[in-house]
Amino acid sequence: MKVVLLAGGFGTRISEESYLKPKPMVEIGEKPILWHIMKYYSSFGYNDFIICCGYKQHVIKEWFADYYLHTSDITFDFTENGAMTVHKTYTEPWKVTLVDTGLNTMTGGRVKRIRKYVGNEPFMLTYGDGVSNVDIDALVKFHKEHGKIATMTAVNVGQQFGVLDIDENGTIHKFREKQDRDGSVINGGYMVLNPEVFDYIEGDSTVFEKAPLERLAAEGQLKAYFHDGFWKCMDTTRDKNQLEKMLADGNAPWKVWEE
């Protein structure tokens, strides 16, 4: 099963970094967050990736073009016209297809544009800025068992503050500290989709999270896989710093692979 990664947005809320590179290329522990997401999928045996590029797509393409070189022991012999010998490589067994899906294309349009690379088979889709320790095997199994077109991982973002029970006159009848059930359940990405989903997308201006998902939900074709473990979106510099600290402290739940 192929894994499609959305990596074409502008990343305006983390502009301190994204003015130089696409948000999925912002680094955590000296590697782009996109690489971390790919490593996580790879730990479950999924190594065929399709990356939807857009804003500053050349940065993503150049990084992958150099990746094999950077992860290998190499001899350059300039007495033999610069012949290159690769002695040993530490590169993952990945197949990576990088697709220009347009600068201003919306998420649905980006998915539509990679249809020919996916083919007529189920595929996985997630955002290039969110890490998690969702059980991919269980997610795929859940999708296959329910038989609907789309599965979305649902995560509870939690509640930051205490909860008040207030009447219309402003009298507080009850106060309690936050509980997990108080938080909102949101779209966490990490989706599994059948190829029929392409028929729900009109074109480049289609936002995947609007008409396509709304229609799938209305038709009873969208199922939620509830994940109560770790999930974090790198939306701001503060988020990036938090992820960096987790990695530096050896407390990164998504890092399940060995160095």
N, C-alpha and C positions, 0 to 999 in steps of 0.2 A: 504494500500500500504506500502510495506517495504521500509526502508531507508538503503542504503548501504554506508558505510563510509570507505574510503581508509586511512589506518593508518599503513602501513607497511614499508614506506620508511626510509632511513637513516637520513634525515634531516641535511645534511652536512653543509648547509649555516648557521645553528644556532647551531654549534657544541659546543658552550659554555654550552648549555643546553642538547643537544641530545646525548652527550657521556654517559649520565646517564639514559636517557629515550627516548622513541620515541617522535618525534616532536609533535604529537597530544596530548601528555600528559604534554607538557610544560604548566605551569599554568598562568592563567590570573585571578587576584583577588582570588587566593587560590583554583581555580578549573581549571582542564585541559581545553584547548581550545576545545577539543573533547566534553566535557560536555556542553560547551556553545552552540556548534552546535546542539547537541541533544536536549537541552532545547528549542532552537529556533524551531526545527521541531515539538517538543512536543506541543508547543503553538498553532500549527495548527491542533493538534489532531493525529499526526503521532508518534506512540510510539513503533513500532516494528523495531528494529535496527539489522543490520548485520555488524559487524566490521571486516574488512580485516586486520589481524595482520601479522607482519613479524619481523622486527628488534625489539629486546627486547620485544617480545610479552608478556612475563611473567609479565612485569610491568603493562600492560593494564589489563590482566586477574586478577592479584592480586588486582588491584585498584577496579575493579567491584565486586570482591569477598568480599571485605571489605566494600563496599559502603552502603549496607543495615545496617550493624552494626554501621557505623559511622553516619547514619542519623536516628537513633532510640534511644528511651529511654529504657534502659535495666537494669535488675537486674540479677546479678550472685549470686546464693546462694550456697556457698561452704559447707554449712552444709547438702546440698542435692546433693552431688557429682558434684557440679559445674553446677547445673541446671540453664538454662537461660530463663528468662521471658521477652518478648518484650511487653512493656506497650503502646508505641506509636511510629509510624514510620512516617518520613517525606519524604520517598522515592517516587520518581515519578512512575507512572504506566507503567514502561518500561519492554519490553522483549528484552534482549540483547544477541545476538548470536555472540560469539567471535571465529573466524576461523583462524587457522594457514594457511596462504596462501603462506608460504615459505619466506626464508630470502632474496633471490636475485631475486624473481619473479617480473616481470614488471607489470605496472598498469593493462594492459589488462589481463594478466595471473591471477592476483588477482581477477578480476571480474569473469573470467571463473570458478575459483575454488569455488565460492560461488553459482553457478548455482542451485545446489540441494536444497539450503536453501531458494532461491527466489521462485522456482517453475515456473509454466507457467503463469506468470502474470506480468503486468508492475511494475516497481520499480523505486525508486529515487536513485541517486548516486551523491556523492560529495566528496571533498577532506577534510581530517581531520585537515586542518590548515587554513581554510578560513571562516570568519564570514561575514554575510550580513544581510540586512533587506529586501531581495527579498520577494515578495508576493507569498508564496508557493501555496496558493489556486488558484491564477491567473495563475501561472506557470502550475499547473496540468490541469486546465481548457483549457489552450492554447494547451497543448500536446494532450489532448483528442479530441479537435476540429479539429486539422489539420490532424490527422490520420497517421502521418509518424512514423518511428521506434524510432527516437531519437530527444530529445529537449535539447539544451544546453543554459544555461543562459549566455548571452553576456554582458560584462561590458566594459565601457570606462575608461581606466586607466588615462586619462588626459594627459596634456602636461605641463612639468615643466618650460619651458623657452619660451621666445619670438620667433617669427618666422621671418626668413629673406627670401626675394626673391632676389636671386643672379644670375647674368648671367654668361656665361662661362668665361668672362674676370675678374670676381671677383667684378664687380660693384653691389652694393646693390641698388635695385630699390624700395624696400618697406620693411618697418619694422613695425610689429604690435605685441602687447602683445598676450600672449597665449589665446586661446579660447577652450571651451570644445570639439568642433568638430575636433580639431587638434590631439587629443589623439588617441591611438590605441584601437580598440575593440578586446578584448581577451576572451578566454574561462574562465568563472568565476566558473565553476563547477555547482552545483545545477541543475543537469540533471534529466530528466525523460526518461526512456528507456522501450521499449517493449521487451519481452523475445527473440524476433528474433535477438537481438543484440549479443547474445552469439554465434551465427553462424558466426559472423564476426571476432571472436577472435580465433587464431590458438592454442596458448599454452602459457606456462609460459614466453617465451621471447617476447611476443607481447606487445608493448607499445600501450595502448588504444588510445592515442592522435595521433598516426601515422596511420598505415594501417586501423584499423577499422573505425575511424572517417573520414579518407580521402575517404574510399570506400563509406561510408554512404553518404557523401557530394556529391561524383561523381554520385551516384544513385538518388540524390534528396530526400534522406531519413533523412536528418539532418536539423532541423529547429532551429532558434535562437530566444530565448525569451529575448528581450532587457530590461535590468534593469538599470535605471539611478539613483538609490539610492545608499546607502552605500554598499561598498564591500571592504574587506581588507584581504589580505593573510599574515599570520605570517611567513615570509620567513627568517627574520634576527632578531637579538636582538633588533635592532632599532624598527622594526615592533612590537615586543612584548611590548616594553616600551610605544609605542604610544597607543596600545590597553589597556594597564594597566592604563594609564592616563585617557583615555576616560571613563573607568569603574569607576575609583576613583572620577572623576569629575561629575559623574552621566550623562555622555554624550555618552553612548554606544548605538548606534542605533539598534544593534541586541538584546539588553536586553529588551525584551517586556513582560517578565513574572514578576509576583510579588514575593517578597521574602516570 
